[in-house]
Amino acid sequence: MEIHVCQAINQREKADVLVLPFWKKEGVAAAAFKDAKELTFTNPIIDIGDFKAKESEVVLIYSAEHTEPRVLLLGLGDKKNCTKETLRRSYAEALKMALSKKLSTLNVVLPQDCLIDDASIAYTAMEAMMLTNYSFDYKSKKEDRPLVKQVCFITEVASFQQMKKQAQAVTKGVFFTRDLVNGNADEITPKKLADEALMLDKRYSKISAKIFDKQHIEKMGMGLFLAVARCSSNDPYFIILEYKGNPSTEDKVALIGKGITYDTGGLSLKPSSSMDTMKCDMAGAGAVYGTLMALAELDAKVNVVGIVAATENSIGALSYKLGDVYTSYCKTSVEITNTDAEGRLALADCLSYAIEQIKPKMMIDLATLTGAAGVALGEVRSPLFSNNQEIAKHLIEIGQETGERMWQMPLDDDYKELLYSKIADIKNCGSREGSLIFSAMFLKEFVKETPWAHLDIAYTAYLAKPKYYHTTPATGYGVRLLVEYLRKHHAS
């Protein structure tokens, strides 16, 4: 999608539709822009009350008097309640209306006299429309799903071109993640994730990739990761992606993504109703890839190491077994009490490797880890766990800004007794009570004193059905959050 800017509404060129924003004021639509000349044609529909400017309300009307043959009235709700997420969702609805009518070009007026600064308004609306202008499927007739080709934003914001570059870079990373998560499990295999890492290495001069094959993983002694991988017909890969954006410091942030490219549950077999979406079980890895791509596109001044243990959790004669004990990279022994709690096993070896070999300043892991995340918070927020309150605070604040929201959950020492095993140092799964917290307590055993945060994105990375600016189940959750967090709190 091409993005242009026009400083005044009377300077715009011809397009398929003109988008006009409105506030809901005392139950009536009121213009959120200053040029009253554009209001003449809209007055009747407002006067009779067919458009009240409720949040994300859209109405399409037709006119022979405008540069455009169509005018889209866009509701933003009450001005005093308007947030960036309000704008994001509302402008997404405008774009979806354009998509539904197969319109190619839009002129978009941005709201004025808002509690949010004009630059943030422009960036948020632009980001929303870019994120919405996405499709992914395997249907044969692609021409039936055309995307918007061009959007011209009408704004006087001086930094528009800079914000455009940022929005395009971040959206590119989100789309890369969505494509990986939406793709067939038979295509997005562990080998494919390894190949995509090598592609990033080749494309971006500041990204380097290391790929460890099964033989090397065995030499490193990653017993937990290998246990999960042992039944798959596809070999596992341990993937390290390093982005060096700030050569003046050795400080690094480690991003660790769960890379289970398909999860049957192993011998703790999932019911079929729970297995049809399990191609999304590598969404954490996808978010790491998308974040590194966006950082490279932005030339961000930060050093980040991405780590992914990529494999399938398959079922067969070689499946790892309940009741057996396996030894991790850091020599902690783990009793297997549920083979469907496999993601934490692979992550544990990643965390241990990061601490010993990378020695990061801090770590963040993202994983589609538990069904309990959905029971607790649904698709609205991701559970956040952290051993460092400053990290948790910053992530939550930025999550509110980006719309990738979280809710902090406890890591009290009282929960540690859930990990108790009679025959090993710890076990990998407990009872249903506290199961969400159990998963984080398990990971915490491998973190030691390193500042760390864990995001369970099981229900935010892949939606039951598209909504807002997510037009497919895969959302790319985590990319916008992490890019903003790293640029704001770790970049020089």
BELHU-V755129 format. One record per residue. N is the residue number from 1. RES is the residue in one small letter. OMEGA is omega in whole degrees, -180 to 180 (NA if undefined). D_FIRST is the distance of its C-alpha to the first C-alpha in whole Angstrom. Layout:
BEGIN
n/res/omega/d_first
N/RES/OMEGA/D_FIRST
N/RES/OMEGA/D_FIRST
END
This chain:
BEGIN
n/res/omega/d_first
1/m/177/0
2/e/179/4
3/i/177/6
4/h/179/10
5/v/177/13
6/c/-172/16
7/q/-178/20
8/a/-175/21
9/i/-180/21
10/n/178/23
11/q/-174/21
12/r/176/18
13/e/-176/17
14/k/177/17
15/a/-180/14
16/d/-176/15
17/v/173/16
18/l/-180/17
19/v/-179/17
20/l/-179/20
21/p/-180/21
22/f/171/25
23/w/170/27
24/k/-175/30
25/k/-178/33
26/e/176/37
27/g/-178/35
28/v/178/34
29/a/177/30
30/a/-175/30
31/a/177/27
32/a/179/25
33/f/-167/25
34/k/-174/27
35/d/-175/27
36/a/-179/29
37/k/-178/29
38/e/-176/26
39/l/-172/28
40/t/-176/31
41/f/-176/29
42/t/-174/28
43/n/-177/32
44/p/-178/33
45/i/176/31
46/i/-176/32
47/d/-179/35
48/i/173/36
49/g/179/34
50/d/175/32
51/f/-176/29
52/k/178/30
53/a/172/27
54/k/-177/28
55/e/179/25
56/s/176/22
57/e/178/24
58/v/176/22
59/v/180/23
60/l/177/22
61/i/-174/24
62/y/-174/24
63/s/173/25
64/a/-174/27
65/e/-175/27
66/h/173/24
67/t/179/21
68/e/179/19
69/p/-179/21
70/r/174/20
71/v/179/20
72/l/177/19
73/l/-174/22
74/l/179/21
75/g/179/24
76/l/-179/24
77/g/180/27
78/d/-178/30
79/k/-176/29
80/k/-180/32
81/n/-175/30
82/c/176/27
83/t/176/25
84/k/179/22
85/e/174/22
86/t/180/22
87/l/-178/19
88/r/-178/17
89/r/-178/18
90/s/-180/19
91/y/172/15
92/a/178/14
93/e/177/17
94/a/-180/15
95/l/180/12
96/k/175/14
97/m/178/16
98/a/178/13
99/l/-178/12
100/s/178/16
101/k/179/17
102/k/177/14
103/l/-174/12
104/s/-174/9
105/t/-177/10
106/l/164/11
107/n/-170/13
108/v/176/14
109/v/-180/17
110/l/-178/18
111/p/177/22
112/q/179/25
113/d/-177/28
114/c/178/27
115/l/176/29
116/i/-178/26
117/d/-174/25
118/d/-179/22
119/a/179/20
120/s/177/20
121/i/-178/19
122/a/-179/16
123/y/-176/15
124/t/179/16
125/a/179/14
126/m/179/11
127/e/-178/11
128/a/-178/12
129/m/177/9
130/m/-179/7
131/l/-178/10
132/t/-177/11
133/n/-174/8
134/y/174/10
135/s/177/13
136/f/171/16
137/d/-179/19
138/y/179/21
139/k/-173/22
140/s/-174/22
141/k/-179/20
142/k/-177/17
143/e/179/16
144/d/-178/17
145/r/-180/14
146/p/177/11
147/l/176/8
148/v/-175/6
149/k/-172/5
150/q/175/5
151/v/175/7
152/c/179/10
153/f/-179/13
154/i/-175/16
155/t/178/18
156/e/-179/21
157/v/-174/20
158/a/-175/21
159/s/-174/20
160/f/-177/16
161/q/177/15
162/q/179/17
163/m/177/15
164/k/179/12
165/k/180/13
166/q/-179/14
167/a/180/12
168/q/-180/9
169/a/-178/13
170/v/179/14
171/t/177/11
172/k/177/11
173/g/178/15
174/v/-180/15
175/f/177/13
176/f/178/15
177/t/180/18
178/r/-179/17
179/d/179/17
180/l/-176/20
181/v/179/22
182/n/-173/21
183/g/178/22
184/n/178/25
185/a/178/28
186/d/177/30
187/e/-179/27
188/i/-179/26
189/t/173/30
190/p/178/31
191/k/179/31
192/k/177/27
193/l/176/27
194/a/180/29
195/d/179/27
196/e/175/24
197/a/178/26
198/l/176/27
199/m/178/24
200/l/177/23
201/d/-178/26
202/k/-174/25
203/r/-174/22
204/y/-175/22
205/s/-177/26
206/k/176/26
207/i/175/26
208/s/-177/29
209/a/169/30
210/k/-179/34
211/i/177/34
212/f/179/37
213/d/-175/39
214/k/-180/41
215/q/179/44
216/h/178/43
217/i/177/42
218/e/179/46
219/k/-180/47
220/m/178/45
221/g/179/47
222/m/-173/44
223/g/-179/46
224/l/178/44
225/f/-179/41
226/l/177/43
227/a/179/45
228/v/-172/41
229/a/-164/40
230/r/-175/44
231/c/-175/43
232/s/174/40
233/s/176/40
234/n/-179/37
235/d/176/38
236/p/174/37
237/y/174/35
238/f/-167/35
239/i/177/32
240/i/177/32
241/l/-179/29
242/e/175/30
243/y/-180/27
244/k/-179/29
245/g/-178/28
246/n/-177/31
247/p/-178/34
248/s/-180/36
249/t/176/37
250/e/-180/38
251/d/-180/36
252/k/170/34
253/v/177/32
254/a/174/32
255/l/-175/30
256/i/-177/31
257/g/175/29
258/k/-174/31
259/g/177/30
260/i/-172/32
261/t/168/30
262/y/-174/32
263/d/175/35
264/t/-171/38
265/g/-177/40
266/g/180/42
267/l/171/46
268/s/-167/45
269/l/176/43
270/k/169/40
271/p/-176/41
272/s/-180/38
273/s/179/37
274/s/-173/36
275/m/-172/35
276/d/178/32
277/t/-171/29
278/m/169/31
279/k/-179/28
280/c/-173/26
281/d/174/29
282/m/-178/28
283/a/176/25
284/g/176/27
285/a/179/26
286/g/179/23
287/a/177/22
288/v/179/24
289/y/-178/22
290/g/179/19
291/t/180/21
292/l/177/22
293/m/-179/19
294/a/178/17
295/l/179/21
296/a/178/20
297/e/-179/17
298/l/-174/18
299/d/-177/22
300/a/-177/23
301/k/-178/27
302/v/178/28
303/n/-176/30
304/v/174/29
305/v/176/31
306/g/-178/29
307/i/-179/32
308/v/170/31
309/a/-171/34
310/a/176/33
311/t/170/35
312/e/171/35
313/n/-174/38
314/s/180/40
315/i/-180/43
316/g/-176/46
317/a/-177/49
318/l/-179/48
319/s/173/46
320/y/-163/47
321/k/175/50
322/l/179/51
323/g/178/53
324/d/-179/53
325/v/179/52
326/y/-175/50
327/t/-176/50
328/s/177/47
329/y/-179/46
330/c/174/47
331/k/173/50
332/t/180/50
333/s/-174/51
334/v/174/50
335/e/-180/51
336/i/177/49
337/t/177/49
338/n/-179/46
339/t/175/44
340/d/172/41
341/a/-172/41
342/e/-175/40
343/g/-179/37
344/r/178/39
345/l/178/41
346/a/179/38
347/l/-179/37
348/a/178/40
349/d/175/41
350/c/-179/37
351/l/-180/39
352/s/179/42
353/y/-179/41
354/a/-178/38
355/i/-176/41
356/e/-172/44
357/q/-177/41
358/i/-178/39
359/k/-175/40
360/p/174/37
361/k/177/38
362/m/-180/36
363/m/171/34
364/i/173/32
365/d/178/32
366/l/-175/29
367/a/168/31
368/t/-162/30
369/l/-171/34
370/t/168/36
371/g/180/36
372/a/177/38
373/a/178/35
374/g/177/34
375/v/-177/37
376/a/-169/37
377/l/-180/34
378/g/-179/32
379/e/-173/28
380/v/-178/28
381/r/173/29
382/s/172/30
383/p/179/34
384/l/174/34
385/f/179/37
386/s/174/38
387/n/-178/41
388/n/-173/40
389/q/179/40
390/e/177/38
391/i/-180/35
392/a/-179/35
393/k/-178/35
394/h/179/32
395/l/180/30
396/i/180/31
397/e/-179/30
398/i/175/26
399/g/177/26
400/q/-179/27
401/e/-175/24
402/t/-176/21
403/g/176/22
404/e/-167/23
405/r/-179/27
406/m/173/30
407/w/-175/34
408/q/180/36
409/m/-174/39
410/p/172/43
411/l/-178/44
412/d/179/48
413/d/180/50
414/d/-178/52
415/y/-175/49
416/k/-180/50
417/e/178/53
418/l/-176/51
419/l/-170/50
420/y/175/54
421/s/178/55
422/k/-171/58
423/i/-179/58
424/a/179/55
425/d/178/54
426/i/173/51
427/k/-173/50
428/n/179/46
429/c/180/46
430/g/-180/48
431/s/179/49
432/r/-179/46
433/e/179/48
434/g/-174/45
435/s/177/43
436/l/-180/40
437/i/178/42
438/f/-176/44
439/s/179/41
440/a/177/40
441/m/177/44
442/f/180/44
443/l/-179/41
444/k/179/43
445/e/-176/46
446/f/-176/44
447/v/-176/42
448/k/-175/46
449/e/-178/45
450/t/175/42
451/p/-168/39
452/w/172/37
453/a/179/35
454/h/178/34
455/l/175/31
456/d/-172/32
457/i/-175/28
458/a/-175/30
459/y/178/29
460/t/-179/26
461/a/-177/24
462/y/-172/24
463/l/176/24
464/a/174/27
465/k/-177/24
466/p/174/20
467/k/-179/20
468/y/-178/19
469/y/175/15
470/h/-174/16
471/t/173/16
472/t/-179/18
473/p/180/21
474/a/-175/20
475/t/-171/19
476/g/-177/18
477/y/175/21
478/g/-177/23
479/v/-179/20
480/r/178/19
481/l/-174/23
482/l/179/24
483/v/-179/22
484/e/179/23
485/y/-178/26
486/l/180/26
487/r/-175/25
488/k/-171/27
489/h/-178/30
490/h/180/31
491/a/179/29
492/s/NA/31
END
